[in-house]
Amino acid sequence: MSETLKVGVIGVGGIAKTHMPGWAASEHAEVVAGSDLVEPVLQSWATAWGVQKLSTSAADIINDPDIDIIDVCTPNMYHADLAIAALNAGKHVICEKPLAPAPADIHRMIEARDRSGKLLMTAQHFRFRGVSQAMKRELETGMLGDIYHARSWMLRRGWIPVRPGFIYKKNSGGGPTIDIGVHILDLTLWFMGNPQPVAVSGVAKKTLGAVPGSFSTWGNALVPADMDVEDFAAAFVRFDNGATLILEVSWLLHHPTEGEDMQMWLYGTKAGCHWPKGEFYETNLATQQMSDRAIKLTKDTMEPHALECVEFARAVAEGGPSPVPAEQSLQVMSILDGIYRSQETGREVRLDA
């Protein structure tokens, strides 16, 4: 492996723009190549970042012997095949969330990772926010006791990404459930210590998106009538340790916020907490005193999308574990897939181990 890790980015027109500052800041890596199906987009990105090696074929980047890391930033339905091809070619892979839109695909990715001996990471940037890191450290002390229930939501009033990569199932695999729900769910499970989910009862519906005239404040665009993914989902999840979770996600909701309302509550036998406030709520049974406290938070040292790339490059360079293991992403996707299956059956569904 070269002293400086060489990175190739696949899909440069969207979320990849948030990754680039991280690669630029990394002491271990540099972007040397990029691929996108849209030539003008590829050329514009290359000019902005000074990248010389370009191709409209992802295979050219994946099979380049000089490249060490592949950064997959395409729409969801293309994640698995690209990541597997890269792993098979001996590359380390960081892949945008969701790792894949179906549990079976993540199983295939894990098998390819194990065969290759390379690192595979899901780009779950919520974990890299300063408040998330601080709260995780606090939670690892066990101060909540046994976490037996959680409530999580990520809700938007009218902020739907009206683009083909998001609103058509052939590209995305689903709507807000796996677009933004994956963020808050991953963070919640990580805070809970990643218990194994065993059952899900949920709904996933196209509701306000089906109302004529529905629009998005994201670009001031109308919601196309042929959008074929949900815009709202909710679920009740059971875990093997007896813990439970209520999850709600939506792109379109009559809810008091113009942007996003992202919140999580954890309840344990000793205390509870709230993200992103960084607040903890404790009860001293001996003195029958209740107390609330906020942990000391510092500003993010780097935008989280960028920091996740820095940390992945460090893990590769130093031989460390993946900062976001694929097995944890499998838990997340098993739940989200369970919501879709529960919507189809109208019943609670059991999840595979």
Buried (B, 14 or more C-beta within 10 A) or exposed (E): EEEBBBBBBBBBBBBBBBBBBBBBBBEBBBBBBBBBBEEEBBBBBBEEBEBEBBBEEBBBBBBBEEBBBBBBBBBBBBBBBBBBBBBBBBBBBBBBBBBBBBBEBBBBBBEBBEEBEBBBBBBBBBBBBBBBBBBBEBBEEEEBEEBBBBBBBBBBBBBBBBBEBBBBBEBBBBBBBBBBBBBBBBBBBBBBEBBEBBBBBBBBBBBBBEEEEBBBEBEEEEBEEEBBBBBBBBBBBBBEEEBBBBBBBBBBBEBEEEEBBBBBBBBBEBBBBBBBBBBBBBEEEEEEEEEEEEBEBEEBEBBBBBBBBBBBBBBBBEEEEBBBBBEBBBBBBBBBBBBBBBBEEEEBBEBEE
